[in-house]
Structure formats: C-alpha cells, structure tokens
Amino acid sequence: MIFLDAAATTPVRREALEAMWPYLSGEFGNPSSHHTLGEAAAAALAGARSGVAKVLNCRAGEVTFTSGGTEADNLAVKGIALARQAADPSMNRVVISAIEHPAVEESARYLERVHGFVVDVLPVDGDGLVSVDALTDVLRPETALVSIMYANNEIGSIQPIEALAAAAREGGVPFHTDAVQAAGWLPLDVKALGVDALSMSGHKLGAPKGSGVLFTKGRLRVEPLVHGGGQERGKRSGTENVAGAVALSTALALSSAEQPEQASRAAGLRDQFIERILASVPGAFVTGHRLQRLPSVASFCFPGTSGESVLLELERLGVVCSSGSACAAGSDAPSPVLLALGIAPEIAQTAIRFSFTSSVTDSELEQAADAVETAVGRVRNLASPQAG
C-alpha cells in the first residue's frame, strides 16, 4: 500500500513514541500534584514547552498545549477576538480568507452568530492566494483579529504570511495563522513570520492524535474556552496531556532539524509526480499555485470523472489518497476551497489530493502516477455513453 494522505495524518515517529512512553507508564503523575510523581510530570511538561518554544523562537510562556489544531484554532480566533472585545466593545470584526480550515471559519461564524461580530472574508485568486492590498483595504479600527492560514490543507498553496502579518501589524491588528499543514515543511520562526499567534497539530508531523499547540505573543490577551483549574497559565484548563506534549515537542524538533533537506527533496519529487500526471492523464490540471505550494502536496482535478470513484479505483490499485480535506469527510458537496478558486462545481467534484511524508520514494510516486492513469481511464470509460 502506498500512503499518499499525509495531510490527513501521519504515522507516529518511533522517537516520539519512545519519548512519551515513560509518561504513559512509570512517570504517570499529574503535573499539578505536589509530590515526586507530579513534579516529574511537571518537569517533563516544562521541557516539552521549552522544546516547542525553541523551534518557534519564542518564550516558553507563550506556548499553550491543546488537544490538537482544531482546538488551537478555536482558542486563537475566539479567545483573541473576545478578549479584544472585552477590552474595547467597539472591536466587533474579524478577517479570514475564503479558504480557511473549518476550525477557523466556523470559529469566526460562531463569533458572528453568538457575539455579533462581522466576518470579513478575503477572496483568493485562481492560485488560492490572498493579496496584501485586499487585506489592507478591509482593515478597520474595529477589527479585532486577522486569521489567514500559512498553507492550505487541500491545494497546498502557501500564503505570503510575512507580508500579510506586516499589513495587519501596520493596522494595529493581531494576526493569527493556522500552521497545521506548514509544520515540518516550512520555517516556523514566529518572529521572522511576524505573527502574533500560530496553531499546530501533533499528528501532522509524527506525534499522536490529540496533541496540539497554540503560540500567542507576549501579553496578547486570550479569553479561555475551557475553564477549571487554570492550567496552561489560565488559557486552557484541564490536566495536561504530558505524554502528548512530550511526543509533539520531540517530533517537532526532529522535523524542524530535517526540514531544509527534506523539503527540498520532497519538492523535487512532487514536481516530477505532477509532470507525470499531467503528461499521462488528458485534461488533468493542478489546483493551487504551481510552485508556491507545500513540498508534500500535489492536487489535481480530473474532468470527466468522479473524484470519489477515482479514489476507490486507486485504493484497489494500492494507493491511498484523498478527495480533499479529511475534516470534510462524508460530504459530497464541492470543496469550498476549489469553488473559491473559481473552479466550476462539477469540476471541483473531480478533485484528488496526494500528500506524502518525508520518507516517500520516487519509485512509490512513479507507481502511484501509473495507478492514477489507470484509475482515471477506468472511471472515464465507465462514465462514457459508449461504455457497455
């Protein structure tokens, strides 16, 4: 089986498993407990926090552990906007792009529905990119937050985050970026990026599911979503997932160290894979920016097919991939991301995303390209009026 759905999840790295095992067994203490076991857990949690902070180039106190990217996005969007509104009731607008992950979009819609916020949605061009001018034009004195993802989970397009964050800063507005897909593939130095908040998910980079991180800058206030014992410096109550935090910190450190070499290698393999598909499948076209995209994502539309039917054929041929975001599983509606790019609904429903880990080989991608040619051909033949 060739696994090309790494944007949905990745296998847990052995190093992460080994690092977390003691905190699932002998060192099982609650980090809030004032005895030897608890203090050992607290020390491990502090070490994990410092490890994440080192990669992000921030202070350990600016790192909040969460249950994953979705919670981190919710805490950033709702928490920052509500805290800003509490300090100044005129703050009643948030800005997002038209292709945000549902965790960001639905958080913004919650603010609109329950707290009376106005949601300003920035359009994207045909490559899925937001323009700095569009952001500048929509900023208002009452804008509480801008949230624009670093790299898209369906098409892989990478936003000009530094420039967008600078525009928000010029307008005096905090800037959050969802870096769930970027982690492990792109630089995460929050000072260089110029962001005020950044979200990550452990299971996208070799840590277990159920682990995540939110960076929030300095004294930026965040209204907590989960109340209780005041853990995570009051931002996120509840007994911390020590083992998950240790695993995430371990996986993040390893992927960050490997990132320059692995990203370059993967980008080369990605481009070869794209060329093979375009050369062998008539009518196929790439979605998202051709070059300004994640090294690990190649996404296409195959007009004249059904994306779901192609997926089934590919799995029969030993290739596992996706028709889009795993977070939209069960929906047969066209992808809102592809519609935002101006792709017609009937074409958007033919989309397939291939996303791979850093261990993918050229041989695997060559076999996958051959399988795509076969699968698309079979589906088109079945759909043809002459078939049968």
Secondary structure, 3 states (H helix, E strand, C coil): CEECECCCCCCCCHHHHHHHHHHHCCCCCCCCCCCHHHHHHHHHHHHHHHHHHHHHCCCHHHEEEECCHHHHHHHHHHHHHHHHHHHCCCCCEEEEECCCCHHHHHHHHHHHHHHCCEEEEECCCCCCCCCHHHHHHHCCCCEEEEECCCECCCCCEECCHHHHHHHHHHCCCCEEEECCCCCCCCCCCHHHHCCCEEEEEHHHCCCCCCCEEEEECCCCCCCCCCCCCCCHHHCCCCCCCHHHHHHHHHHHHHHHHHHHHHHHHHHHHHHHHHHHHHHHCCCCEECCCCCCECCCEEEEECCCCCHHHHHHHHHHCCEECECCCHHHCCCCCCCHHHHHCCCCHHHHCCEEEEECCCCCCHHHHHHHHHHHHHHHHHHHHHHCCCCC
